[in-house]
Amino acid sequence: MTSCLVSAGFAPHIAGKPTKSQTQQTCSNWLLNYDLQRCGAIVSGNRGNVFSTHRTSHRRFRGPHTLSCATMRVEASGSASKGKALISVSDKQGLEKLAKGLSDQGYELVSTGGSAAALETASLPVQRVEQLTGFPEMLDGRVKTLHPGVHGGILAKRDEAKHMAAISDHNISPIDIVVVNLYPFRQTVTAQQAPSYETAVENIDIGGPAMIRAAAKNHSHVAVVVDPNDYDELLQHLSGSSNAQEALQYRKRLAWKAFQHCATYDSTVAEWLWSQIGGLEAAPELSRPMQRVSGLRYGENPHQPAAFYSDLSLAEHGKGGIATALLHHGKEMSYNNYLDGDAAYTAVCDFPEPSCVIVKHTNPCGAASRGDLKEAYPLAVRADPTSAFGGIVAFNRPVDEELAALLREFRSPADGETRMFYEVVIAPGYTPDGLQKLKGKSKTLRILEAEPRAPEGQSLRQIAGGWLWQQADNLGPDGITFTPVSETQPTEQQLADLAFAWRCVKHVKSNAITIAKEQRLLGMGSGQPNRVKSVQIALEKASQDVEGSVMASDAFFPFAWNDSVEMACKAGVKAIAHPGGSMRDQDAVDCCNKYGVALVTTGVRHFRH
């Protein structure tokens, strides 16, 4: 390898003292083959600099109208180096293929630590970064690339003479490609066995983000790659298959991805640190990394563009639910499918017994718990067959072949003839025969398998110009006390049914009323501006089954006489649960005493907006 300076007078210097004819031939080849703009050549009035990639052969020359270029390596064959590619990766996936592709295209490889060792093992030519900088790795690897020899080469603007003169003066080579991915911090802190604080901190990358950000900032001249999935496309672009404008647009996209990669990484580190010091308190500042899983046909309505993102925050790691579900069969999920599916699966996972929940427009319209899902499913449909048609069916136990056959052929209780149609079926698993049987119901039926989702974690909700943060409503009937306040005491069966109705009402939009009996939902009233109307709707749904049932209200009854409480008592409800706390609580007690109805308070409200 040699280095040369090409001047107007063709007076190059070539290491090794070649003959005059060798010198002229080498420089002639260089003029024919070297891409001046790529190299960063500059025209300076009376001065030019030249230096080899080897610091020991660095020399400086002055001459009239000299054209100079940093790091002009000329191979023995006469073809010039395209520039330097810096590789420093934790994830070695695709590394050897990428490095070989870059080397084959004429790029000089510079690398660090384990990446350099991997390239050396693969017998690929590579310069270690300490050879480039002339400075050894130190502080147990904390300082390797934080050096002007690296960052000057990345950040120099190739089209600015003073930048190129500056790096030339300091014997700094331009770096045209930066391939970096970061220490596996997320994998470290989410490991099954939690790491020590010190181990987690040591996995916070410093030099990597600095190089990525530098390269992304200088994307007009430098390509930065952070994702092994982009290696093939990088090699394709470098092969010259795109024009200058296309190449720039490509580097802009890589720069965006690089900054987003660093932002996600920093968000993860910040979230983890706050978890070490903040407890349950909401963080003073919050960023939430998300990754687009898919574009959607449209949003809630066809005129609204939409997409689906997964939550990459540590708070969501391993939590399960609809976002990480596997689509076994059917059409792609829609925006409304995700909303309704989330409501259905979140609700059914809240039940400890084998259960089925059917949702329409995010409200449970049917629910039942039984020892056997083949019993629970028909009972859930019976609550409101009209609403269940076209809804989402969710189970909290695996679906076997018998249940799949029932789902496939079940007829609406409304007329005994219409085969029930559903948008989505969700369960934590399927037997092979069960899945095959269920696929035969419809080509479009979406069959999802999702890890169970416990009612815990954080809840974020967007409003115009801001977000609302809260802990998820994880309080179930097992965590509260049903306190009898009426003369009539609830029976054991009524208490069990009240607990079931209370679990259902938690998932219904306020004002919410549920009526239940024998561990199945008979009717519900949801989303009404006044509680009386919700009671009327729930009673209408329960119809003739209301006699002997129980009723739950997500909030207290502000009035009782000629209002919600008396209406339920007259209809045949035999036990009622509400939070209590109204100025007129005694009216509710007196009303229930008059009709011999058991009344209990929970001291807990379950508003859901």
N, C-alpha and C positions, 0 to 999 in steps of 0.2 A: 504494500500500500504506500502511496506517495501523496504529497500535497503540493499544490501549485498556485501561483498567483499569475493571472493573465493580465497583461497590461497592453496599452496601445502599441507598445514597441515589442511585444512578445518576448519579454525577458523573464520567464518563469524561474522559480526556484523549485527544484525537486530534490527531496531528501535522498541521500546516497550518491551524490555527485555524478549524475548521468552525463553522457556526452551531449554535445550541442544538438546533434540530430535526434537523440532520444528525447531531449527536452522539447524540441519543436513538435515531434510527433505526438508526445503526450498531451501537450497543450492544444494541438490541433484536434485530437480526439475529444478533449474536454469541451472545446468550443462547439463541436458537432453534437455532443450528447447531453451536455449538462443543462438542466432547466434553471435558468438564472433566477426567475421569479420565485420558484420553489425554494431554491437555495438561500435566497435573500441577498443576492448580489446588489451592490450599490455603486453608483458612479460618483466619485469624489474628485474634486478639482485637481489637486496636486498630490494626492496621497492615497496609498492603498496598503492594506494589511493582509498578511497571509500567515496561517499557522496550521500545523498538522493537528490531527486528532490526538497525536502523542505530544504531551506537554514538553518533552525533551527536545523536539525538533521545531519548537516555536521560533519563528523569526519575523522581523518586520522590515518592510521595504518601502521606499519612497520613490516615486517616479511621476512623470507627467501623465495626467488623465488616466489614472489607474482604475481598473474595474476589479473590485475585490469581493470575495465571498468567504464567509466563515465556514470552516470545516470542509474544505474542498478535497475530499478523498478521491483519488483516482485509482481504480483497480488495475492490476497488471494487464487485464484484457483491454483496458482503455475505456471502459464504461464507468460513469461517475456514480457515486453514492447518491441516493435520493434524499438522504437525511437520516436523522436519528429517531428511533422509536423507543420510548422509555416504558418498560413493563414492570409493574409492581402489584402483584395480585395475591390475595388470600385464597380466593377460589381458583384452583388450577384447572378447572374444567375448560377444555379446548385450548389450553395454553400452547402446547407443542405445535398444534396445527396452525394457530395464529402466527407464532414466532417463525415457523418455517415459511409461511406465506409471505410475511414481511421481508424475511431475509432473501427469499427468492426474487422478490420485486426490487431488491437493491437497498433496503433499509438496514442501517446498522443498529443492532440491538444493544440497549443499555438496561440493566436490571438490578434488582436489589435482593439480598438475602436468599430466602427460599425459592423465589422465582428464578434468580440467576442460577442457583444450584440445579433446578429442574431443567433449565435450558442447557446447562453444561452436560448434564446426564444424557440429554437427547443429542449431544454432539453438535449443538448449534453455536455459531460464533456469537459471543456475548461479552460486553464490557461491563464490569461491575461498577456501580455508581461511585464507589470510593475512588476508583481509578479516574473517573470523570471529574470528580470534585477535588481530588488530591487530599481528601480529608476522611479519616476512618469513621466507621460507625461507632457511636458511643452511647453511654447511659443505657446500657442493656437494650439497645435498638430503638430507644426513643428518638434519637437524632440520627437520621440517615440521609434524608433528601432535603432537609431544611437548609439549603445552601444556595448562594447566588449562581453557582455553576449549574444547578438544576433549574431554579426559578428564573434566572436570567435567560436561559435558553428557551424556556417555555413562553415567557411574557414578552420577549422582544418583538416589536412590530417590524416585520420584514420589509415593509415599504417606507420606513422612516430611517434616513441615513444616520441620524444621531444614535438611534437605538443599535443599529448594526455596527457602527463605529465603536460604541461603548462595549458591546460584548466582544468585539474583536480585540480591543485594547486589553481586555481582561482574559483573553484566551478562552472564551465561553462559546460553546457550540450550540447552534439552534437545535431545538427539539421539536419535531413536527408532529409526532404522534405520541399521545399519552394514554396508556392502558392501565387503569388502576381500579381495583375494588378493595373494599375496606375490611379491617379486622371484623370478625364475626361477633359484634357486640350483641345483637339481638339473640343469636343462637346461644350465646353464653348466658345471658340473664334469663332466658326462658327454658334452660335445660331442666330436666326432670329433678336433678339435684341442684338446688340454688347455689350459685357460686358465692365465695366470700366477697365482701365489699372490695377488697384489694384486687382480687382477680378480675372483677367486673371493670374496675377503673383501668387496669392495665390493658383491657381490650377496647378502650376508647382510642380510636385512630386519630392522629394529629397530622402527620406528614401526608397521608393519603388524601384527605379532604383539601389540604393546601394545594397539592399538585392538581387535583381535579378542578378546583375553582380557578386556579391560574390558567389552565388550559382552556377551560370553558370561557373565561373572560377573553382570551385571545383566539377565539374560534375563527376569526377571519384568516388565521394562518395555521392553526393547530387543530387537529382532530383528537377528541377525547372520548374514550370508550370505557364505560363502567359495567357493562352487562355482557357476559360471555355469549349471549344469544345474538349479539350484534357483530361478532367477529367476522362471520362470512360476508356480511354486507359491507363491512369496512374494507376487506380485501378486494371486493368487487369494485368499490368506488375508487380505490387506490390504483387499480389496474388501468385506469384511464377510460372507463366506459361511460363517464359522464362529463359534460362540459363544465366550464368554470362556474357558471351560475348554479347549476345543479349541485356541484360539489360544495359551494358555499351554503346552499340551503340544507344540504345534508349535515354539514358541520354545525349549523345553527340548531338543528334538531338534536344532534348529539350534545350540544352545549346545554340545551334545555334539560335533557335527560340527566346530565351530570349534576346540574344545580339541584334538580328535584331529588336525585339520589342522596346528595349531601343534606338536603333539608329533611328528608325522611330519617336519615341516620341521626342527625342532631335532635330531631323531635323524640326519637326513641331514647337517646341518652338523657335528655331533659326529663322525660316522663319517668324514667327509672330513678333518676336522682331525686325527683320530687317524692316518689314513693318511699324513699329512704328517710325523708325528713318531714313530709307534709301530712302523713296520716290520712284521714278521710276528708280533710279540708280541701276545698276546690283550689286548684293552683292559681296564683295571681295572673299568670299568662299560660295560654294553652294552644298547642298546635296538634293537629290530628292527621297523621299520614294516611292517605288512602290510595288505592290502586284500582284503576279501571279494569273491571273484569270483562265487561262487554258493553257495546252500544245496544240500546233498546229501540224497538220499532218506533215507539213514541212514549210520551209520559202518560199522565192520567187521561189525556185526550189526544186525538191524532195530530192536532196542530202544535203539540208541545214536544220538542226534541228532548231526548232523555238518555241516560246511561246508568249502569250499575257499577258501584265501587265497593270493594272490600275494605274493611277497616284494619289497618296494619298496626294500630296502637297495641302496646303491651297489655292494656286493660282487656282487650278482646282476644288475646292469645288463648287458644284452646277452649274457648267458651261454647263452641258449637252454635247451632241455630241455622236459619235459612240461608245466610250469606255464604256459608261454606258447604252447602248441600250439593250432592251429586245428582245430576239429571240423568236418570236411567232411560227415559223414553219420552216421546212427545215433542210438541212444539217448543220453541225457545220461550223462556219466561218473559212476561211483560212487566211493565212498571206496576200495574195493579195486582198482578200475580204475586210479586214480591211483597207488596204491602199486606195483602190478605193472607199470604202464606206465612208471613212473620207473625201476624196476629193469631192465626190458628195454631201454629206450632209452639209459640210462646205460651199460649193458654193450655194446650194439652200437656205440655211438659210440667206444668204447675200441679198436675194431679198425681198423687202417689199411686193410686190403683190403676189397673189397665183401663184406659179411657179412650173415648173418641170425641173430638170436638169438630163441629162444622161451622165455618165462618163465611159470612157474606158481607162485603164492604166493611171489613175489619171488625165486625161484631159477631160474637158467637150466637148463632141462631139455633144450634143444637149441641147437646153435650150429654154424655152418660158415662158412668163408671160401673163396670161389672168384672167378675173374675175372668170372663172370656170376652174378647173383643167381638166375637161373632154375635154376642148378645148386646153389647154396648152400641155397635154401629146402627142397627135398625132403630133402637130407642132414640139415638141422637137425631136420626132423620125425622122421626115422628114428631119431634118438637115443633117443626115448621117445614114441612116438605116443600112448600112453594119457595121459600127462601133458600133452602138447601140446594135446590136445582141450580146448577151452574156455579156452585160454591167451591170451597176448599175443604177437603176432608183430611184431618190430621189424627194420627194415632201415636201413643207413647210406648208401644210395644211393636215388635216385628210383625210383618204381615205374612201369613202362611198361605198355602194354596186354598184352603177352605174359605178363609176370609176374602181372598182375592176373587174366588168364584162368586161369593155373595155380593161383593162390590160390583162385579161385572154384570150381574143379572138382576140386581135388586130393583123392584118396581116401587113407584111412589105410593105411599099410603093414602095419598089424596084421591087416587082413582084406581089403584091396583093394577094399572096397565102401563103407564109411562115409565120406561126405563130411566133411572136416575142418571143425570149427566153432571160431570164435575170438571172443573178446570185443572185442578191439581190434587194429587194424593201425596201426603207426606208421612213418612214413618222413619224410625231409627234403623230399620233394616227390613230385608225381605228374604224369604227362603228362595232358592233358585226356581222351584216350581211355582211359588207364589208370584214372583216377578214375571215369569213367562205367562202365567194365566192372566195377570192384570194387564199386561201389554195388549192382550186381545180385546180389551174393552173398547179401545179407540186408538186410532193412529195419532191423534192430537193430544190425548190425555198426558199431562206432564206428571211423571212419577219421580218423586224426589226422595233421596235418602239423606238424612241429616243427623248429625250428632245431637243428642239431647241438650237442651238449653235450660240451665237452672235459672230461676228468677232472681238474678243477682247482677252486680256490675254497675256501670254508669249509664246514664241516659242523657243524650244531647238532642236538643230540638231547635230548629232554626226559626227565628222570627226575622222580620225585616230589619236588617242592619245589626243583627246580633244572634246570640245563641243562649239557650237556657240549659243549665246543667243541673242534674240531680242524681242521687243514687236511685237505682231501680227499686220499684215497689216489690220487695221480696217477702213481705209479711203475709203469711197464710193463716188459715184457721187454727193450725197447730200452735201458732205463736200468740194467740189472743185468748181472752176469757169471755165466754158467753155468760153474761150475768142476768139471771131472771129478775125481772122487776114487776111482774104481774102476779095476781093471785094464782092463776093457773100455771103450773110448772110444766116445762117441756118434757116429753118422754125421751128415752134414749134414742129411739128412731127419729124423732123430730130434731133432736140435737145433731144427729148425723146428717140429716137432710139440710138443716140450717148451715152446717159447715160446708156441704156441697154447694148450696145456693150462694153462700158467701164467697166461695172460691170462684164461682161463675161470675158473680156481679163485679168482681175485681177487674175482669177483662171486658166489661161492657162499657160503652161510652156513656158518660153522665148526661142527664140524670138517668141513673141505671136502676132497674128493678128486675129481679129474677124470681121466678116461681118454680119450685122443684118438688119432687116426691120420689122416694125410693131411688135416690142417687141418679136421677135423670132430670134434665131441664124440660119443663113443660111450656114455658113461655118467658119472654123477656121484652122489656120496653127500654129503648135506648135513645140517647141523644136529644131528648125533648127539653125545651126550655123550662117546663114545669114538671114537677114530680107526679102530679095527678095524672097527666096524660101518659106518662111512662107506665103507671100502674094500670091504667085502662087498657093499654096495648098488651101488656103482659097477661092480664086476665083474659083478654080476647083470644090470645094465642093458646093459653092453657085450656080454655073452653070447658068441656064437661069434666075434664080431669082435675079441675081445681079443688074439688072437695077433698079435704084432708091434707092439702098441700102446705108447704111453708113458703114464706116470702122473705127476700133480703133486699135491703136498700143501701146503696153506696154511701148515702149521707142521711142525716136525721130528717124526721118528718116535722116540718114547721107547723103543720096543722093536723088534726086528727078527725074531729067531728065533721061529718059531711065532706070528708076529704079522703086522702089516700088510705089511712088506717081503717076507717069505718068501711070504705068501699071494699077493701080486701076481706075484712071480717064478714061482711054480708055475703060475699061471693063464695065463702067456704074455706078460706085460708085458716089454718089452725095454729100456726106459730109464725112469728115475725121477728126478724133481727134487723136492728139499725144501730148506728154509732151512738145515738143519744147526744145530748148537749143542747137541745133546743130549750128556749124559754117556756115552751108549752109541752115539755116531755110528760108532764103529769096527765095532760089531756090524752096522750097516746096510751098511757097506763090505764086510765079510767075507761077509755073506749074498749080496750082489749078485755078488761074485767067485765064489762057489760056483756060481751059476746062470748066469754069463756075462752078467749084466745091467749096463748102463751106469748109473752113479749120479752125479748132479751136485748141487752145493749152490749156493744163490743168495745166501745171507747176508741174505735179506730175507723177512720174514713178511707174510702177508696175512690176518690175522684179520678176520672180518666177523660181527658179532653183530646 
